[in-house]
Amino acid sequence: MTVERAVFAFAGFMVLLSVALTHWISPYFVWLTVFVGANLFQFAFTKFCPAALIFRAMGLKHAGQP
């Protein structure tokens, strides 16, 4: 798995978790979905994401690296 795929998988999980928390706990959890979406949007342009740093530290490689 690459860093980029791990970021998208983690973001998808966080969106689903946020929707569940919004539905069952508090409507304010919708802001977690907004944060994840904004982070994905800026990651598409800058290739910087805090989760990507963690995945890189765990030993995952960027796409295209041997």
N, C-alpha and C positions, 0 to 999 in steps of 0.2 A: 504494500500500500504506500502511496506517496503522500507527502504533506498536503498537497492540494485536495486529494480525495478524502483524507482524514478530516480536513477542515469542513468540506461540504457534508460529510456524514455527521460530524459533530453539530454543525449548524442545523441540519435537518432534525436531529434528535432534540436540540434545544427549542426549535420552533414547535415541535409536537408536544414537548413538555410544557412549554409556555401556554399553548392552547388548552391543555388539560388543566393547568393551574388556574387559568383565567375562567374556565368554565366552573370548576368545583371549589376554588378557594376565594379568589378575588379578581374583579375585573381589572385591577391595576397591574396584574401580571402581563397584560397586553403590551406593556412597555418593554418587557423582555424580548418579545417578538420584534418590536421596533428596533431595539438595539442590535439584535442578531441580523436583521435585514440591512441596517445601515452598515454594520461591520462587513457583511458580505459584499455590499456595494463598493465600499472603499477598498476592500481586498482585491476586487477585480481590477482596479486601476493601479494600486500601489504595491500589491503583493506583500503587504504587511498585515499581520493579524496576531493578536496575543496568543491565540490557540495554536497558530502555526509555529510560534517560537517554542511552545511546550512540546508539540509533536516533533519538531526538529531535535530538541534536546533528548527526546525519547529514542532517537536514532532513525527516524524516517527520513527518506531522501526526497528532494524536490523532483518533479517530473523532468525527465530527460537526463538526470544524473546517473552515472553508472553504479 
